[in-house]
């Protein structure tokens, strides 16, 4: 069992930056791949980025490539999403999620059994 607690987020002007954190309980967090998703009102949950259990690989949605950066510190059981050059269309509730390490990049929300509580990110124009 993995419990994920998110922090960060808030209100920022367009062009600004925010960092989201996803802290996990459990000794085996380093065995889990972690993804970030977002969900805007009236929209489906959308994949943003993922990182492998050791940090050996990262993967991004085209919409955030070059602007967002995912990283992890397994000593702190924490994964981060650094968001730069934010745009109003990035406004959404952001979720982190974890799944036991696999052989492919998990991009579908249904692949992840463990989820954080969500955090609101609002980008004003």
LINBELWO-V176318 format. One record per residue. RES is the residue in three letters. PSI is psi as a letter, one per 30 degrees, with the letter a starting at -180 (999 if undefined). OMEGA is omega in whole degrees, -180 to 180 (NA if undefined). Layout:
RES/PSI/OMEGA  RES/PSI/OMEGA
This chain:
UNK/k/178  UNK/k/173  UNK/k/-177  UNK/k/179  UNK/k/-177  UNK/l/172  UNK/l/-176  UNK/a/-177  UNK/a/-180  UNK/a/-176  UNK/k/180  UNK/l/177  UNK/l/177  UNK/k/-177  UNK/f/-179  UNK/a/-176  UNK/l/173  UNK/l/173  UNK/k/176  UNK/k/177  UNK/k/179  UNK/j/-177  UNK/k/-176  UNK/k/171  UNK/l/179  UNK/k/-176  UNK/f/-172  UNK/g/-178  UNK/e/-179  UNK/f/177  UNK/g/-174  UNK/k/165  UNK/k/-177  UNK/k/178  UNK/l/172  UNK/k/177  UNK/l/172  UNK/l/-180  UNK/j/175  UNK/l/-180  UNK/k/179  UNK/g/-178  UNK/l/176  UNK/l/176  UNK/k/-169  UNK/k/178  UNK/k/178  UNK/e/-175  UNK/l/176  UNK/l/179  UNK/k/-180  UNK/l/-173  UNK/e/-179  UNK/f/-173  UNK/g/-175  UNK/f/175  UNK/l/172  UNK/l/-179  UNK/k/-175  UNK/k/168  UNK/k/-178  UNK/e/-175  UNK/f/-177  UNK/f/-178  UNK/k/-179  UNK/f/180  UNK/e/-179  UNK/k/178  UNK/k/179  UNK/k/179  UNK/l/178  UNK/l/174  UNK/j/-176  UNK/f/175  UNK/f/180  UNK/g/-179  UNK/h/-175  UNK/k/173  UNK/k/-176  UNK/l/170  UNK/j/176  UNK/k/-177  UNK/j/-180  UNK/l/179  UNK/h/-175  UNK/k/-179  UNK/l/177  UNK/e/-180  UNK/f/173  UNK/f/179  UNK/k/-177  UNK/l/167  UNK/k/-178  UNK/k/-179  UNK/k/167  UNK/l/-177  UNK/l/-177  UNK/k/177  UNK/k/179  UNK/k/-176  UNK/k/-179  UNK/a/-176  UNK/f/-180  UNK/l/-179  UNK/k/179  UNK/j/-176  UNK/f/-178  UNK/k/-178  UNK/e/-179  UNK/f/180  UNK/f/-174  UNK/j/179  UNK/f/-175  UNK/k/-174  UNK/k/169  UNK/l/-174  UNK/f/-178  UNK/k/178  UNK/k/-176  UNK/k/171  UNK/k/179  UNK/k/-179  UNK/j/-179  UNK/k/-178  UNK/999/NA
